[in-house]
Amino acid sequence: MNYQHLKEDYLKMGKNFMTPNIEKYTITTNGRIVELSTGTGVEGEKIWGVTELERIDGRLETTRQSGMFTTLKEANKHYKLLENK
């Protein structure tokens, strides 16, 4: 699977209902996707989500490394950690 196919599959996935606003994403050299997105929490607060996706059995799946954060600083730190893994 090449970079373009991976990007197309990622864009077809649709938005996360809690953090639908994508701030940035990276397709890593080993074929993972790391995404930083934002949205509104259940109490109206701003939240950030960091999602890591990898291809499993031909499909993009979220890994257990994904998480939700209450500050952009925490989210960016986790994003960089996953991006450089």
C-alpha positions in Angstrom: 0.0 0.0 0.0 1.5 3.3 -1.0 1.3 6.7 0.6 -1.6 7.9 -1.7 -3.7 4.9 -1.0 -3.1 5.3 2.7 -4.1 8.9 2.6 -7.3 8.1 0.5 -8.3 5.4 3.0 -7.7 7.9 5.9 -9.8 10.6 4.3 -12.7 8.1 3.6 -12.9 7.2 7.3 -14.9 10.3 8.3 -14.7 12.4 11.4 -14.6 11.4 15.0 -17.9 12.6 16.7 -16.1 14.0 19.8 -13.2 15.7 18.0 -14.3 16.3 14.4 -12.0 19.2 13.7 -8.7 18.0 12.3 -5.8 20.3 13.2 -3.1 18.2 11.5 -2.1 14.7 10.6 1.1 12.9 9.7 1.6 9.8 7.6 4.7 8.2 9.1 7.4 6.4 7.1 6.2 3.0 8.6 2.6 3.5 7.4 0.9 4.8 10.5 -1.2 7.9 10.6 -1.1 10.2 13.6 -3.9 12.8 13.9 -4.5 15.8 16.2 -8.1 17.0 16.3 -10.3 19.1 18.5 -13.9 19.3 19.6 -16.2 19.9 22.5 -16.4 17.8 25.6 -19.7 16.7 27.3 -19.6 19.7 29.6 -18.9 22.2 26.7 -15.1 22.4 27.3 -12.6 22.3 24.5 -10.9 18.9 24.1 -8.2 17.5 21.9 -7.8 14.0 20.5 -4.7 12.3 19.3 -5.4 9.3 17.2 -3.0 6.7 15.9 -4.1 4.6 13.0 -2.4 1.6 11.4 -3.4 -0.9 8.8 -4.6 -4.2 10.3 -5.9 -7.0 8.0 -6.1 -4.4 5.2 -8.1 -1.8 7.2 -7.1 1.3 9.0 -7.7 0.7 12.7 -7.2 2.9 15.8 -4.5 1.8 18.1 -4.5 1.7 21.9 -2.1 4.7 21.8 -4.8 7.1 21.0 -6.1 9.5 23.7 -8.1 12.5 24.7 -6.5 15.6 26.3 -7.7 18.7 28.1 -4.9 21.0 27.0 -3.2 21.5 23.6 0.2 21.3 25.2 -0.5 17.7 26.4 -2.0 16.7 23.1 0.9 18.1 21.1 3.4 16.2 23.4 1.5 12.9 22.8 1.2 13.7 19.0 5.0 14.2 18.7 5.7 11.0 20.8 3.5 8.9 18.4 4.8 10.7 15.3 8.4 9.8 16.1 7.8 6.3 17.3 
